[in-house]
Amino acid sequence: MNKDQVKGRYEEAKGKVKEVAGKAVGNESLEIKGKTQKDAGKVRAGVGDLKEEVKDAG
């Protein structure tokens, strides 16, 4: 597991918490920020996954 995978999954989790909190309190701005952060985390984790696949293949 590389640093991009770890940081990406961490950002996904933080984003999900913000998204749920935003929904719970009716704060649309917080909900949108959470979704954005979650999506950015998914992308970073995906980059990390790809790096691992390349490393394992080479």
Buried (B, 14 or more C-beta within 10 A) or exposed (E): EEEBBEBBBEBBEBBBEBBEEBEEEEBEEBBEBBBEBBEBBBEBBEBBBEBBEEEEEE
